């Protein structure tokens, strides 16, 4: 399936730099329209967080379900052809229980974190983030079973286990993510490296960096979402248990040496290090009752208040942040918030079981004046030694990239030809992403190499 992005630049999952933040100020003028995209009638259960697959208008809604977890996938939200699909992996009871947050990477993989200490032994601390594929032919479709001893473990791609009661997650790069560790009370950087086979259990190449002196506190029942501004190396953190918002510099910590895996969370790891001395700034220490969701747009930060239903807009040009204004939604229960590629704000409301988009006529959008990538097809699929990208009456230069599941670029070329070939004879078997982009837009599709 080909999926379109309506944006000038490639979308950065956790760091939206499309307007230097000033577009957010326009939500304080004129009339905001709260468009309900989906609700309980569409199968929305207990939404905690949301994100979109980069390069697409496809949104994933994460549901907290006690001993398990699930997602609603919304295709073409708000359009006449909108479709909502519910999915729960057969092994979600281990790999997605009490799901609190989701972050989708540029390579189409995503991570969920979970407000739980362990799924079996109550004395164990063996819990942490799980890695999945947003490819709908994989997620909750491959390796589905009822925990039969000889079968693989559902459709998860990987899992690491050093952060019980994790309350927030943000994408970094490749298969690396930032995690709010509610059990240990600090911030971690998880790199899954090369995912194992779908449903496998080899996590030995995983690398974890624990920022032990960046102290945070979990508040039970309310996620502490985080957002990463990669361009400026700032990680923005809702420190809910301390009723504040902080940010951490991600590139100036010191490696203080190796850490030992606790006996109650034993697993082989390629790297487990203690990082200290990162710069931490307190941005907001008052004016929020129960902060939860967060996102960044240039020098503007938005924070949702679960208790009041307000979305606060801050100027983060310096610390502490300056409150620019508030958007009143009129409904308590807001959880995760997200700014899309077109400056629109989205959020989920747990109490009302809703997915909502805020529209405002004063907020400039970029959808109408973009030249889309010409229609194309990729064949054969599955493929062996060669993959062809064929355009329909191509009129412009397109850049073609092919990525493996880790986000590594396997092929890269620019062409005005109607047909482009990619030699895949040396590629390992698996699912690959093909990205086709011009100066105005981008499309992606999947291809299987056998």
Buried (B, 14 or more C-beta within 10 A) or exposed (E): EBBBBBBBBBBBBBBBBBBEBBBBBBBBEEEBEBBBBBBEEBBBBBBBBBBBBBBBBBBBBBBBBEEBBBBBBBBBBBEEEBEBBBBBBBBBBBBBBBBBBBBBBBBBBBBBBBBBBBBEEEEBBBBBBBBBBBBBEBBBBBBBBEEEEEBBBBBBBBBBBBBBBBBBBBBBBBBBBBBBBBBBBBBBBBBBBBBBEBBBEEBEBBBBBBBBBBBBBBBEBBBBBBBBBBEBBBBBBBBBBBBBBBBBBBEEBEEBEEBEBEEEBEBEBEEBBBBBBBBBBBBBBEBBEBBBBBBBBBBBBBBBBBBBBBBBBBBBEEBBBEBBBBBEBEBBBBBBBBBBBBBBBBBBBBBBBBBBBBBBEEBEBBEEEBEEBBEBEBEEBEBEEEBBBBBEEBEEEBBBBBBBBBBEEBBEBEBEEEEBEBEBEEBEEEBBBBBBBBEBBBBBBBBBBE
